[in-house]
Amino acid sequence: MGIARKIFDEMPVRDVVSWNSIISGFLQNGEHGKAMAVFSEMGRSGVKLDRTTFAVALKASAGLGDCYVGVQIHGLAIRLGLVNDVFTGSALLDMYGKCNRVDDSLRVFREIPEKNWVSWSAMIATCTQNDRLFMGLELFNEMQNTGGVGVSQSIYATIFRSCAGLSASDLGAQFHCHAIKTDFGSDVIVGTATLDMYAKSGSIGDAHKIFNSMRKHNLRSYNAIIVGSILWLCVNQRLVSGTAMNALTMKTVFGTNVCVVNAMIDMYGKCGALFEATSVFNEMIYRDAVSWNAIIATNEQNGSEDNTLPLFSLMLQFGMDPDEFTYGSVLKACAGQQSVGSGKEIHGRIIKSGLGLEPFIGGALVHMYCKCGAMKEAKKIHDRSDPQPMVSWNAIISGFSLLQQTTVGLGMQIHAQVIKQQLQSDVYISSTLVDMYSKCGKLQDSELMYEKAPKKDLVAWNSLICGYSQHGLGEKALMLEPDDSSAYILLCNIYADAGMWGKVSAARRMMKANRLKKEPDCSWIEIRDEVHRFVSGDQSHLRCDNIYKNLSLLVDEMKWTGDMSFEFHL
């Protein structure tokens, strides 16, 4: 891009095509910041912007995750009368979707007068990417009812991802029939998405049928069937040693395919099978950076932080260059060990590598320093981040709540920044602020945050009740939800943990006086494909006598061994 920029700068006359080309070049090379800088230059040059200009500029702002800039570009498109253009509209949908603003994306979509398959595809994909899965499926049905718009392979792939996210194989089967009728059944992209949907929904038999019926396979289809099979083994608790799956893969040509083996390591890690993941990694003839990232992440995710840093050192010895994903896992391991020394060493490496400005890395560094109690360093990195990622805000507010009284002032400064950045409408951030103020003893501020929260979720509610009870205001805690038995139960458990049995009895009396009853505890277990349901005090199970007999034996054995340190709570 350096040569391209030099040629561009030396051009005596630059038209809209040359400006669009240089912006697109930076965009294709992942240099979103430079693309936006050239777009700003273009605006100042007086050259008339066209729909291609807006499309690439919106993609650049989406790549930066900078919705503020995207909104400004949207306003400019409105002034120039290009907002109703289907090309610009589709780019706006994509930008708002990647900024997690689905409602804004939908508003733009509704304003496009003539929608084509690109705009429908972008809107449905936006819903799927933001976990609005039902909305995506409803839009697909609306598209079908509208008529005049053909279904593309990308739309089918998105729809099958939605069905996979909902574990709705029955619904997915209907869309599968639709794909076959429209001659997309044999398409490799649609076929891969279909088998992935069946595998993730637990219909592994159907997934294998799709795989075997496909005329052509690619790496994604092989990854999908292997990953799906391993997941099915995990769910059915048949992943004991992994020897059979390893043997099957290693004996075929896929045993030498580094991408397939990397997928196996990743899936073993997600199944909690650290030994199997390590065995596969050790058997690899060739390892790339993804292989190292997978085994490092697997150790970190499975609580083996002690092995994470040595593996990172080994990766460096083998001449591999760490990327943001490597550093993300290693920083999490440092946070888990609360090893601020190792964290600072990794931070130094990140600065030397030039990755320090990546939003993902900035968030991971803030999280690590917060977990280690180094709040000044955390705040310094957070303040320097541009843009400040949501994970960074969440980490730093959580960090202040953990350190309690010593950092109330800094916490309030962060709250002021949250208001300035207009982030108080984020459910997670508002819940974390409630928790921070509760733990710091600022109960009035905590209650105010709870009342203003866009959604009063369980985390915020629990935090406020715990804050009241820990500061001797249990009765005020009950006033939050006086008709909800859950508040009384939570309060009783908090008092029981603190050994305040008098207050436990008082809370129980209040619960009885208000005629509130605790919902009976319930649990399930699947044995030999049969689900057994247990309710507290239940006498209806077919093997009830045998169950209570064994339970009595277990209690007697615990008494005999002296293991009765647990508390019976309400």
Protein Blocks (a to p, Z undefined) as FASTA:
>chain_A
ZZmmmmmmmpmbdcfklmmmmmmmmmmnopamlmmmmmmmmmmnopacdfklmmmmmmmm
mmnopaklmmmmmmmmmmnopmmpmklmmmmmmmmmmnopaklmmmmmmmpmbacfklmm
mmmmmmmmnopaklmmmmmmmmmmngoiacdfklmmmmmmmmmmnopaklmmmmmmmmmm
nopmmpmklmmmmmmmmmmnopamlmmmmmmmpmbdcfklmmmmmmmmmmmmmmnopafn
ommmmmmmmmmmklmmmklmmmmmmmmmmnopaklmmmmmmmpmbdcfklmmmmmmmmmm
nopamlmmmmmmmmmmnopacdfklmmmmmmmmmmnopaklmmmmmmmmmmnopmmpmkl
mmmmmmmmmmnopamlmmmmmmmpccddfklmmmmmmmmmmnmmmlmmmmmmmmmmmmmn
opmmpmklmmmmmmmmmmnopamlmmmmmmmpmbdcfklmmmmmmmmmmnopammmmmmm
mmbmklmmmmmmmmmmnopaklmmmmmmmmmmnopacddddddddeehiacdddehiakb
fklmmmmmmmmmmmmmmmmnopakbccdZZ
